Amino acid sequence: MVNPGWADLDRGLFSISVAAELAGLHPQTLRIYEREGLLDPARSAGGTRRYSRRDIGRLQEICALTADGLNLAGIRRVLQLQEETRQLQAELARLRELAGARPASAERSRKQRSRQAAEE
């Protein structure tokens, strides 16, 4: 049976040594990325870094960006822009949902007014 915590992408499951091995990096590199604000692993009650599956994916993304020649400042900016894009897409989806709901309620109001006018 699979542990239900495994499905949670944000749950800190991996120690720094395991996370570094999974990402193909040295543990000190992970500490640098954290210090530079590129990564923010969870902490155990004792203060030990605990990396999530999402953190591992982010490390892989950082590795790909460094392979493309970006420095840490460039990577930070790319990650910020990606987050802004995700937030804007979520807001756009929410507004589209509201816009889609509005015509239906407007149509109900129009029909209700028509019925009331017919009854008078």
MARBA-342058 format. One record per residue: x, y, z of N, C-alpha, C in turn; residue number from 1; residue in one letter. Coordinates in nm, 3 decimals, padded with zeros to 5 digits. Each point is the difference from the previous one (the first is absolute). Layout:
residues N
REC      nc1      nc2      nc3     cac1     cac2     cac3      cc1      cc2      cc3    n  res
REC        X        Y        Z        X        Y        Z        X        Y        Z  NUM    A
...
end
This chain:
residues 120
REC      nc1      nc2      nc3     cac1     cac2     cac3      cc1      cc2      cc3    n  res
REC   00.085  -00.118   00.000  -00.085   00.118   00.000   00.089   00.125   00.000    1    M
REC  -00.035   00.096  -00.083   00.078   00.123  -00.011  -00.041   00.095   00.112    2    V
REC   00.098   00.062   00.062  -00.024   00.098   00.105  -00.078   00.118  -00.058    3    N
REC  -00.112   00.042   00.062  -00.079   00.111  -00.055   00.079   00.130  -00.009    4    P
REC   00.105   00.016   00.080   00.080   00.121  -00.006   00.077   00.013  -00.130    5    G
REC   00.023  -00.111  -00.068   00.074   00.002  -00.126  -00.076   00.079  -00.106    6    W
REC  -00.131  -00.001   00.002  -00.079   00.070  -00.099   00.007   00.152   00.017    7    A
REC   00.033   00.046   00.117   00.009   00.144   00.028   00.134   00.051  -00.053    8    D
REC  -00.006   00.077  -00.109   00.122   00.050  -00.064   00.078   00.097   00.088    9    L
REC  -00.065   00.061   00.097   00.063   00.101   00.084   00.050  -00.053   00.134   10    D
REC  -00.022  -00.126   00.026   00.043  -00.057   00.128   00.150  -00.028  -00.002   11    R
REC   00.072   00.050   00.097   00.144  -00.021   00.009   00.031  -00.144   00.036   12    G
REC   00.055  -00.072  -00.094   00.028  -00.142   00.019   00.148  -00.034   00.000   13    L
REC   00.081   00.082  -00.067   00.138  -00.037  -00.026   00.098   00.085   00.078   14    F
REC   00.104  -00.063   00.051   00.110   00.073   00.064   00.079   00.071  -00.109   15    S
REC   00.088   00.089   00.041   00.079   00.076  -00.097   00.088  -00.093  -00.084   16    I
REC   00.054  -00.104   00.061   00.088  -00.090  -00.076  -00.079  -00.078  -00.105   17    S
REC  -00.120  -00.044   00.034  -00.083  -00.073  -00.096  -00.048   00.095  -00.111   18    V
REC  -00.043   00.120   00.038  -00.046   00.098  -00.100   00.113   00.035  -00.095   19    A
REC   00.120   00.019   00.053   00.115   00.033  -00.084   00.030  -00.115  -00.097   20    A
REC  -00.007  -00.121   00.050   00.025  -00.116  -00.087  -00.106  -00.011  -00.109   21    E
REC  -00.126   00.020   00.036  -00.108  -00.007  -00.099   00.015   00.106  -00.108   22    L
REC   00.051   00.118   00.039   00.017   00.110  -00.096   00.136  -00.004  -00.069   23    A
REC   00.089  -00.087   00.046   00.133  -00.008  -00.059   00.087   00.119   00.039   24    G
REC  -00.018   00.050   00.121   00.074   00.117   00.049   00.070  -00.033   00.131   25    L
REC   00.087   00.088   00.041   00.066  -00.013   00.129  -00.090   00.065   00.106   26    H
REC  -00.007  -00.055   00.121  -00.084   00.061   00.105   00.030   00.149   00.023   27    P
REC   00.126   00.039  -00.014   00.035   00.141   00.020  -00.068   00.089  -00.105   28    Q
REC  -00.019  -00.052  -00.120  -00.070   00.075  -00.105  -00.143   00.026   00.041   29    T
REC  -00.065  -00.097   00.064  -00.136   00.020   00.047  -00.005   00.108   00.107   30    L
REC   00.100   00.004   00.086   00.006   00.105   00.102   00.016   00.137  -00.065   31    R
REC   00.082   00.007  -00.104   00.019   00.126  -00.073  -00.131   00.044  -00.064   32    I
REC  -00.070  -00.093  -00.065  -00.127   00.033  -00.064  -00.100   00.051   00.104   33    Y
REC   00.002  -00.060   00.117  -00.091   00.045   00.107   00.040   00.141   00.045   34    E
REC   00.127   00.023   00.020   00.048   00.131   00.044  -00.033   00.108  -00.104   35    R
REC   00.003  -00.037  -00.128  -00.031   00.094  -00.109  -00.150   00.016  -00.024   36    E
REC  -00.082  -00.072   00.075  -00.144   00.014  -00.012  -00.063  -00.078  -00.114   37    G
REC   00.072  -00.094  -00.057  -00.053  -00.080  -00.110  -00.080  -00.119   00.050   38    L
REC   00.017  -00.033   00.125  -00.059  -00.120   00.057  -00.028   00.026   00.148   39    L
REC  -00.109  -00.055   00.049  -00.034   00.018   00.141  -00.054  -00.132   00.055   40    D
REC   00.091  -00.091   00.035  -00.047  -00.131   00.049  -00.066   00.013   00.137   41    P
REC  -00.086  -00.096   00.028  -00.064  -00.006   00.132   00.108  -00.036   00.102   42    A
REC  -00.033   00.018   00.125   00.092  -00.036   00.109  -00.071  -00.094   00.095   43    R
REC   00.074  -00.097   00.050  -00.054  -00.090   00.102  -00.005   00.075   00.131   44    S
REC  -00.058  -00.062   00.102  -00.007   00.063   00.132   00.139   00.032   00.053   45    A
REC   00.099  -00.078  -00.039   00.137   00.023   00.043   00.077   00.096  -00.089   46    G
REC  -00.063   00.051  -00.105   00.064   00.097  -00.088   00.069  -00.060  -00.121   47    G
REC  -00.013  -00.130  -00.021   00.062  -00.066  -00.115  -00.079   00.032  -00.126   48    T
REC   00.071   00.030  -00.107  -00.066   00.025  -00.129  -00.069  -00.127  -00.048   49    R
REC  -00.123   00.018  -00.049  -00.076  -00.112  -00.056  -00.052   00.044  -00.136   50    R
REC   00.048  -00.063  -00.105  -00.034   00.038  -00.137  -00.119  -00.080  -00.050   51    Y
REC  -00.091   00.068  -00.067  -00.120  -00.064  -00.054   00.025  -00.043  -00.144   52    S
REC  -00.095  -00.072  -00.053   00.007  -00.039  -00.142  -00.004   00.124  -00.088   53    R
REC  -00.076   00.102   00.042  -00.004   00.125  -00.076   00.137   00.070   00.004   54    R
REC   00.067  -00.005   00.115   00.136   00.056   00.011   00.096  -00.070  -00.095   55    D
REC  -00.011  -00.132  -00.011   00.087  -00.076  -00.089  -00.025   00.043  -00.144   56    I
REC  -00.127   00.017  -00.036  -00.033   00.049  -00.135   00.058   00.138  -00.025   57    G
REC  -00.006   00.086   00.101   00.056   00.135  -00.014   00.152  -00.008  -00.016   58    R
REC   00.065  -00.089   00.074   00.144  -00.018  -00.016   00.034  -00.044  -00.142   59    L
REC  -00.079  -00.088  -00.055   00.023  -00.045  -00.137  -00.017   00.116  -00.099   60    Q
REC  -00.100   00.085   00.028  -00.023   00.118  -00.085   00.118   00.097   00.011   61    E
REC   00.050   00.021   00.120   00.116   00.087   00.021   00.121  -00.056  -00.075   62    I
REC   00.020  -00.131   00.007   00.111  -00.063  -00.072  -00.011   00.023  -00.150   63    C
REC  -00.120  -00.012  -00.053  -00.021   00.022  -00.143   00.031   00.145  -00.037   64    A
REC  -00.042   00.094   00.084   00.027   00.141  -00.027   00.148   00.033   00.009   65    L
REC   00.070  -00.060   00.096   00.145   00.024   00.007   00.070  -00.063  -00.121   66    T
REC  -00.050  -00.113  -00.046   00.057  -00.063  -00.119  -00.021   00.088  -00.123   67    A
REC  -00.106   00.080   00.001  -00.028   00.093  -00.110   00.084   00.127   00.012   68    D
REC   00.077   00.012   00.108   00.090   00.113   00.013  -00.047   00.113   00.091   69    G
REC  -00.113  -00.017   00.069  -00.048   00.106   00.089   00.076  -00.002   00.132   70    L
REC   00.024   00.118   00.054   00.059   00.008   00.134  -00.113  -00.003   00.102   71    N
REC   00.033   00.004   00.128  -00.102  -00.013   00.104  -00.100   00.116  -00.002   72    L
REC   00.047   00.119  -00.030  -00.093   00.115  -00.009  -00.098  -00.020  -00.114   73    A
REC   00.048  -00.050  -00.113  -00.088  -00.027  -00.114  -00.100  -00.110   00.032   74    G
REC   00.047  -00.103   00.069  -00.089  -00.110   00.039  -00.108   00.051   00.094   75    I
REC   00.040   00.083   00.097  -00.097   00.056   00.094  -00.108   00.077  -00.076   76    R
REC   00.042   00.079  -00.098  -00.097   00.079  -00.078  -00.092  -00.090  -00.081   77    R
REC   00.055  -00.103  -00.062  -00.082  -00.094  -00.077  -00.104  -00.065   00.092   78    V
REC   00.043  -00.044   00.117  -00.093  -00.065   00.094  -00.108   00.097   00.047   79    L
REC   00.038   00.127   00.024  -00.099   00.102   00.038  -00.102   00.021  -00.111   80    Q
REC   00.048   00.010  -00.123  -00.091   00.021  -00.114  -00.093  -00.121  -00.019   81    L
REC   00.054  -00.119   00.021  -00.085  -00.120  -00.011  -00.111   00.003   00.105   82    Q
REC   00.035   00.041   00.123  -00.100   00.008   00.106  -00.104   00.107  -00.032   83    E
REC   00.043   00.114  -00.049  -00.094   00.106  -00.039  -00.093  -00.051  -00.109   84    E
REC   00.055  -00.073  -00.096  -00.081  -00.056  -00.108  -00.104  -00.096   00.054   85    T
REC   00.040  -00.088   00.095  -00.096  -00.093   00.060  -00.113   00.075   00.071   86    R
REC   00.037   00.106   00.074  -00.102   00.077   00.071  -00.094   00.071  -00.096   87    Q
REC   00.055   00.056  -00.107  -00.084   00.069  -00.099  -00.092  -00.098  -00.072   88    L
REC   00.051  -00.120  -00.029  -00.084  -00.101  -00.065  -00.114  -00.043   00.091   89    Q
REC   00.029  -00.013   00.129  -00.105  -00.037   00.095  -00.104   00.111   00.009   90    A
REC   00.045   00.124   00.003  -00.093   00.114   00.005  -00.083   00.008  -00.127   91    E
REC   00.062  -00.023  -00.114  -00.072   00.000  -00.126  -00.106  -00.110  -00.004   92    L
REC   00.035  -00.118   00.048  -00.096  -00.110   00.005  -00.117   00.035   00.091   93    A
REC   00.031   00.063   00.115  -00.106   00.041   00.091  -00.091   00.103  -00.064   94    R
REC   00.057   00.097  -00.069  -00.080   00.104  -00.066  -00.083  -00.058  -00.114   95    L
REC   00.057  -00.095  -00.072  -00.076  -00.065  -00.108  -00.118  -00.077   00.058   96    R
REC   00.025  -00.064   00.113  -00.108  -00.074   00.066  -00.112   00.096   00.042   97    E
REC   00.039   00.113   00.058  -00.099   00.100   00.041  -00.075   00.055  -00.121   98    L
REC   00.072   00.027  -00.108  -00.063   00.053  -00.120  -00.097  -00.101  -00.060   99    A
REC   00.037  -00.128   00.009  -00.088  -00.105  -00.051  -00.123  -00.016   00.087  100    G
REC   00.011   00.025   00.128  -00.113  -00.013   00.091  -00.093   00.120  -00.012  101    A
REC   00.054   00.115  -00.031  -00.079   00.122  -00.007  -00.107  -00.004  -00.107  102    R
REC   00.032  -00.040  -00.124  -00.107  -00.002  -00.101  -00.115  -00.091   00.039  103    P
REC   00.028  -00.111   00.065  -00.107  -00.091   00.041  -00.089   00.068   00.103  104    A
REC   00.058   00.069   00.097  -00.082   00.067   00.100  -00.074   00.118  -00.062  105    S
REC   00.064   00.068  -00.095  -00.066   00.111  -00.069  -00.118  -00.053  -00.081  106    A
REC   00.017  -00.118  -00.061  -00.109  -00.060  -00.077  -00.115  -00.038   00.092  107    E
REC   00.029  -00.053   00.118  -00.105  -00.034   00.096  -00.076   00.126   00.043  108    R
REC   00.074   00.107   00.025  -00.063   00.126   00.041  -00.090   00.052  -00.111  109    S
REC   00.046  -00.008  -00.125  -00.080   00.048  -00.113  -00.129  -00.081  -00.012  110    R
REC   00.011  -00.133   00.015  -00.119  -00.086  -00.010  -00.096   00.030   00.115  111    K
REC   00.054   00.023   00.118  -00.084   00.031   00.116  -00.074   00.132  -00.022  112    Q
REC   00.069   00.099  -00.054  -00.066   00.128  -00.028  -00.107  -00.016  -00.106  113    R
REC   00.028  -00.085  -00.100  -00.100  -00.024  -00.105  -00.125  -00.066   00.057  114    S
REC   00.019  -00.098   00.091  -00.115  -00.066   00.064  -00.080   00.099   00.081  115    R
REC   00.071   00.085   00.077  -00.069   00.097   00.083  -00.078   00.098  -00.086  116    Q
REC   00.056   00.041  -00.112  -00.069   00.094  -00.090  -00.123  -00.069  -00.060  117    A
REC   00.011  -00.127  -00.033  -00.114  -00.073  -00.058  -00.111  -00.018   00.101  118    A
REC   00.034  -00.013   00.128  -00.101  -00.017   00.104  -00.076   00.128   00.028  119    E
REC   00.060   00.114  -00.030  -00.064   00.128   00.032  -00.101   00.040  -00.098  120    E
end
